[in-house]
Structures are given as structure tokens and as C-alpha cells.
Amino acid sequence: MAYRNFETTELSRRTLFRGGSLLAAGAAISTLPFGRAAFAHDVSQAWPNVAALADKYVSSRKLANLFLTFGWGQNDHAHTVGGGTLSLSGSTPVDESSLYRIYSMTKPVTGMAIMMLVDDGLLSLDQPLHDLMPQFRDMQVLVDPEGSLDDTVPTNTPITIRQLLTHTAGLGYLITSKGPLLDAYRSNGLVGGRVSRIPIPGIPSVTPAPNLEVWADRLATLPLMYQPATKWSYSCSIDLLGRVIEVASGKDFETFLKERIFEPCGMASTWMTVPESEVPRLTDNYGILAGMPLPVDPAAVSIYTDAPKIPSGGGGLVSTPKDYDRFLRMLLGYGKLGKERVMGENAVRVGVSDLLPATVDTSGSWMAGQGHGAGGRSVNGTFGWGGAAGTLSAVDFNLGLRSALWTQYMPTEAYPIRDEFMAALEKDLTAMRAAKAA
């Protein structure tokens, strides 16, 4: 079966990554009125403008759901704002156990898996990729990123693990490459996350490579877009790290994530394939056309009920607000979740820091003036990333705050939700400050 792959869209992702909207909210949330209570509950009453924003989108049926979570430090549960239903055609409400396609929010998970292997001594950040995968030793670079695949020059430096973590290896992507290189990615089945079984006008069907090993081997035969360690360019590098994890650990990628992250964190509902028994918890995903949501991946026939040929470290996971909050909580604990040590403290501290190579030019990119860690944006003590279907998450180490926004629609720029969220958040905080001063 051919994939309907989200990476084949020509959609801008700048809205998603422009300023890390939720990351920027951290400093403003330091006076959260619900304090640090240990039990999860809806706090919409304390956040009338944020709650009104969620209600506006849900009650007008622009979205089936808009659900936010906020949690402090090692408190067991995150508090919630907003809601809605799993589907516009149904009545089952979303909650912290609802299943969402998190797409690129998979990247920080893969990044931390790499940091575990660094901590284990099986990898190092500045280790050449060809140490593990010799097929990447003699890579070529396009003279023109949109030009002929035959017009290339050799790489000046080898691809490293650090570069793969930070999108600075020079690799392409089905949403950033153009011209012959884009055609080559498609013809070689170099897919990432999936969208739908339903044919989507304007989005070519791509038959994926048969498995992750072949996917990586095919990638190695294609030229890079840029010289390694010179430019930040959003890429398939985190997907390639899934294969790196397999080679370094001796375990298949999904097994490694399950054994080293999901089970120790208690993330019992995070998968690349949704079990049939859990489909009743899965949200519908919508495409927004002229302001109208149209189902592109209904839960009952979701492509995520099929096992992927390519387990995508860059965009393949389905998870729940509760599960992902436990991952964020582990990061806030610098590798500990409660009393459980999931990963080394230094591995987290390094992974959430700015790992960009000093030689990289970020001007004109989504990372201009900002930092990038192990699979996520790193800015002023915050770390996080977003997903192609509207999800977004962050940890703020300065405040000990973990937060996430949950919804399901594509493309993210169809609605100005993140800008509106920031404005609503500030209105609520202004009212709180005024009440406190009175």
C-alpha cells in the first residue's frame, strides 16, 4: 500500500517553528493560579481567555478539540484547559488518555534515545556517521540544491551525530527539498510520518522503502543539499537516527524506544501502530480547506492502525497528553521520573542544550538567533518542538513547568491558534496581576 505521506506536502512549516510560541510563554506562567497541586483537574475557570479560545474553535466546529496541559516539576499529573471531542461527528470527549498523532513531537524522543546511547558510551556527539554506517563515508554535495544530481562536489567534513540531531548535516527532506533531489527522495521511498489512506489532491502517493535499513542505504546514495555543519536546514536526519540507534544498540528502533523510554516512563499508550483495541481512543485528523475541516484520517480507518514499513524517528508516533507529559516530566527531572532513573542527568542536560555546531549559519532559517538541542528547539532554558497536526510541547527548566497543546488538524498555519493562545494567555495573566495588586 502506498503511503499518503505528510512530508510530501509543499506546506510552509514556519508558523509551527517561527518563535516557539509555547516556549515563550514560560516566563509569563510563573504565577499560575492553580499552584502546584498534586492532582490533575480542569483549570479553565482560572484561565477564561485561554478557555474561551478553546471553546471558540470547538463550539464553532472549526476543530473537534483543543486541549492544553500544564504541569509542575515532578507532580504526577498535569492540569488541563479546554476540551472537545475525538471527532466532529462523535460525542466522546477528549481527555488526557486520548490518542493524538504527534508527528514531529517524535523528534525529541528520538533525540533523547540518542543521548542515552552517548551516555552508554556507544556513540559520541562528534563521531562521524560513517563509523557506524560506512555507506555514508564518501558523500557528495549538490552545487545547486535545486540543480542536477550529477553536479556535485565532495563533502568537506563528514556527517556527525551532532549534525543529525540538529538538522545541520546537509540532508534533504520531502518538505524542504526541491527539483531533482525531491524527485529522487520520492522515487526512493524516503518517507517519514504518514497522513492517510485516502488520496489527497495535490499530494503525490509515495511507496515507502521496504524497511528502515533499506531506507538508510538509499539515502546514502543521494547527494546532500548543503555541506555538513554549514547551514541549518530542516531535514530527514532524525529519521536516519532511528537507524543509527539500531546499529549502535543492536535492537530494532521501536524496541529500543519501548524498553529504554516508554516502559520506564510509564508511557503505556505511545506507539507507531495503534492497536485495534485502542482505536476508540484515537482522534480524527482533519485537513482545513477554505476554513472548513475535512476528515483526512478518521480513527476507524486510520493509517496508524497499520504497521509502518519505516518506523519514523522524525514523525511516526501516536501518543496521549498523559504519556507525553510523563516524558516531559522525566526531562524536567533531568532523567528522573519520581524515584525512577530513566536516563543520565548529564545526558539530559546536554541534550536540551544548544548543540548547534559553531560553524553553522542560521540566518534566514527557522532557527535564526536560537539554539537547537537533541531533536528540539533550545531557547533560554526551554526545550521542545511541535507536530504537523497542531500539537506542541515544551519544558521550562527555569520554572519547572511542562506544557503542551493538543489538537488534530493540518496544515498548522490554517488557523492562527498559537498566536491567539499567546494573546489569550497574556490577557489572563494581566487580569491576575491586577487582581493581586488590588
N, C-alpha and C positions, 0 to 999 in steps of 0.2 A: 504494500500500500504506500502510495506517495504521501509524504508529509505536506501539510499546509503549514509552512514554517514562518514564524513571525520575523525571523531575520531576513526574509526576502522582501519585506516591505520597504518602500522608499520614504518612510515617515521620519520626520525630524525627532530626535530624542532630546533636543536642547532644553525643552520645557522640563523634562524629567530631571536633568542633571544641572540645570543652569546655576542654581545657587545653593542647592541642598536645602530647600525650604524648611523641612522639618528639623534639619540640623541647626539652622539658625534660630530656631525657636527656643533652644535650650536655656539660654541666659534669661529669657523672659519668664520661664516657667518656675523659677526658683521659689515663687510664693504660692505655689499650688494650694488651693484651699482645703483639699481633701487630705493634706498632710501625708503621713507615711503609715496609714492603717494597713494591717496585715491582710485584710480580706477584700477580694475584688467586689466592686459594686459599680453601678452606673452613677456617674457624677455629672450628668448633663445639666442638672439644676444649677450647679456651680459655674457652668460654662454656657450661659444662654445663647451667646452668639455663635459659638462653635456648634452647639446642638442645633441651632436654627439653620446653620449651613447644611448640616447633615440632613435635616428634615426637608430643606428646600429641594435638594436633589432627589431624595427618596419620595416625598409626597407628590412632586411634580412628575414622577416616573421617568426622570432623566437617567436615574440609576436604580438598580434594585436595592443596593445597600451602600452605606458609607459609615464605617465603624472605626473608631480610634481607640488606642490603648496607651496608657501611661503607667509606668511602674517605677518604684524607687528601690535602688540598691538590690539587696537580697530578699526583699519582701516576696512572699510566694506568688502573689497574684498581681496582675495589672488592673487598674481601674479602667472603665470604658465610658465612651461618649458616642452617641449616635446609634444606628442600627439599620433596620430594613429587613429584607427577606432574601433567601437564597436565589430567588428568581422573580422576575416581574410577573410571571404567570402563576406563582405559587404564594403560599401564606406562611411557610416555615420561616421563623425569624432567624437572622444570623446571630451568632454568639461567639465566644472565644474558642469553640470547638468546630466552627465551620471551616470548610476546606477551600483554600484560595490558590490559584496558580500564581506563584510568586516570581516567576521568570528571573530577572537579573538579581533579585534578592538572594538567589542561589550563590552568587559570586563571593560574598563574604564567607559563606560556609566553606566553599572550596578553598578560599584563601587561608582560612584557619586550619583546614586539613593539611595544607602545605606547611604551615608554621609548625604543626605537630611533628611532621617529618624532619623539619630543620632541627627542632628540639631533640628528636630522636637520634640525630647525627647521621641521618640517611640522605639529607640534602643540605646545601648551603645556599644562601641568597645569591651570591655572585658566582655560583657554579655554572659552567657552560651547559646548556641543554644537551649538547652532543655527547657529554659524558654518559648520559643515560640513554639517549636516542641518537645513535651515530648518523642516522639519515638526515639530521639537521646540521651536519658539520659544514658543508660547503654550500651555504645558501647564497642565492643571488638576490639583487635588489633592482626593482624597476627604475629606469632612468626617469620615466614619467609615470606616476601612479595610475594614470588612466590610459597609458600607452601600450604598445605591443609587448607581449610576454617574452619576445626574443630580444628586446632592447634592455639589457641588464648589465649590472656591474657586480663584482663580488662584495660581500659584506666586509666592512672594516673591522668589526669586532663580532664575536659570537653572541648568539642569543643566550641570555641567562635567566635563571629562575626569578630574580628580582624584576627583570623586564616583563616577564609573563604576568607576574602579579599586578603590575602597574600599567599595562597596555602601552609599553614602550619598546616592545620587541620588533615593531615594524610590520607585524602581521596584518592581514586584511580581515574583512567581516562582510557578511551579506548585507549589512545595513550601512556600511561605510565605503566599501569598495565600489568602483565604477569601471565601465569599459570591459576590456578583455579579461581582467582579473576577476571581476564579478561573474562573468560568464563561466570562467574556469571553476570558481567556487561552486556555482550551481551544478555544473556538469559532473563535478567530482562528489557531489552529495555532502558538502561540508556544512551541514545544518547545525543549528543549536536547538533552542526550545521550539515547541510545537504550538500551533494555533487551533487547527480544526480539521475534521474530516470533510467539511463542507467546502466545495470550491468557492473561492473568494475572488470576485472580479478584480483584475489588475495585479494579482499576486500569483506568480508562476508556481506550479507544483514542482517540488524538488524531491527526487528519490534519494534518500539518505544512503551514505556509505553503510556497508553491512554491519560494522561494529566499530568500536572506538579505536582499536588498533589500526584498522584499515583507514579510518578517518585521519588519524595522525600521519600515517605513511603517505597518504595522498596529499595532505597539506605540505609535507616536506618537499614535494616535487614542484611546488609553485613558488614564484618569486615573492619577496616581501614588497610592501608598499614603500617602506622607508628604511634607512639604515638603522640598525638597533641602537637604542639609547640616544636618539636624537630628537624624537618627536612623540608627543602624547597623541595616540590615535586609538579610539575605541575599537576593540578587536576580538577575535576568537581565542585569544590567549588563555582565558580562564577555562574554556572548554579543553584546550590542549593540556592544561594542568591536570585534568581528570586522568588523562593517560599517563602523565608523569607520576601521579600518585600510584597508579597500578604498577608501573615499572619499579619504582623505588620501594614500595611496600610488599610487592608480591601478591597483593589482593586486588580483586576487581573493585572498581571505583565505588559502586553502590555499597558493597560490603564494607569497605573501609569507612565510609560515612556512617553507616549504621552502627558499626562496632565502636568507633572512636568518638563520634559526636552524638548521634541520635539516641542511642541507648543510654550512655552516661548522663545525658541531659534530660532524659525522660521525655524525648520528643517522639511519642509513640504514633503520631499521625503525620509524619513527614516522609513523603515517598516521591519517586518518579513515576510510579504507576499506582493509581488509586484502586484499592481492592473493591471488588464488586459489592461487598457488604457495606462499604463506606460511601458509596455513591449518594445515598440520601443526604449526606452532609456537604456535598460539593456544590459550590455556587455555579450559576451560569455565567459565562463570559459574553460580553456584548461588544459589538462594533458600533461606533457612533457615526451615523450618516445623516448629514444635514440636521444635526441636533437630535436625531431620533435613535434610540438604542435598538439594535437588531441582534438577536442571538447568533453568535458565531461558533460557540462551543457549548451547547446545552449539556447539563450534567449527565442526563440519561444516556447520551450517546457521545460523551466526551472522548476526545482522542487520548486523554490522560488515563483512560481505562485500559489502553493498550500499552504493553511494554515498549519503551523506545529502543530503536536499534542503536542510537547514540545517546548514552546517559550524559546529559549536558551539564557540565560543571558551571557553565555560564548562564543557564536559564532553564533548567529542567525540573525543578522541584515544585511539588504541591505541599502546602503546609497550613497550619492553623494559627490564629493570633496567639493562642495559648502556647503552642510549641515554639513559635519563633520568639516569643517573649522569653522563653527559657534559654534560648540561645543567646539573646541579648543580655539576659541576667548573668549568664556564665561569663560573657565578655566583661561586664561591669565588675565581676568578682575576680578579674584578672586570672581567669582559668578555673575558678572555683564556683560551684553552684551549691549554695548551702555549705555542707561539710564535704561535698564530693569534689575532688580534684579531677577535672576533665582534661585540662592541658596546662602546660607550664606557665607560670606567671610571666616570665620573660618573653615567651613565645607570643603571648597576647600583647604585651607592651610594645614589642617590636612590630607585630602585625597590624596594630591600629595606628602606628606612627606613619609619618611621611616617608615612604620608601622610594620616591622618585629618584632616579639617577641624576647626579648633579649636571650631567651634560644635556639633559632633556630640555627642549624649548616647549613651554606650554602656551605661549602667546597664541591667541586666536582659537584656542581649544576650549572644551568644557571644563578643563582643569586650570585655566589661567588664574594665577595668583593663589592657587590652592594646592593641597597635598593629596597624595593617593597612597593608601596602605595595601594590605593583603586582600585585594578584591573589593575595596570600598574607599570612598572619599574620606580623607583625614584633614579636619579643619578645627583648629583651636580647641583641642580636647574632645572633639566629637568624631564619630566614625559611623558610617552607614552607606546605604545605597538604596535604589528604588527598582521597581519592576515594570515591565512593559504594559501590564494590565492595571496600572494605577496604584499598586502597593508601594509603600515607602517605610523605611525604618531607620532608627539611629540610636546610638548610645552617647550620652554626655557624661564623660568621666569627671568633669568639674562639679557637676551637680549630683552625680549618682543617679541619673534619670535614663530610663529606657522608654522608647516611644515608637509607635507605628501607626500607619494609616492603611486601612483595608477597604478595597473596593475591587470591581472587576469590569473594566472597560478599556477599549483600545480605539484610537491612539490616545495617549495621555494628554496631548495638547488639545483634544476635542473640547474639554472643559477647563476653565481656569481654577480648578479646585485648590491647587496648592497655594496660589496667590490669595485666594479668598480665605483659605484656612488661616494664613498668617495674619490677614487683616482682622478676622473674627477673633483670633487669639489675642491680639493686641487690644481690641475693644474690651474684651472681658477682663484683661489684666488692668487696663486703665480704670475700669469700674471698681475692681478690687482694691487698687491702690487708693482711690478716692474714698472708698468706704473705710479703709483702715485709717486714713488720715483724719476722718471726720470725728 
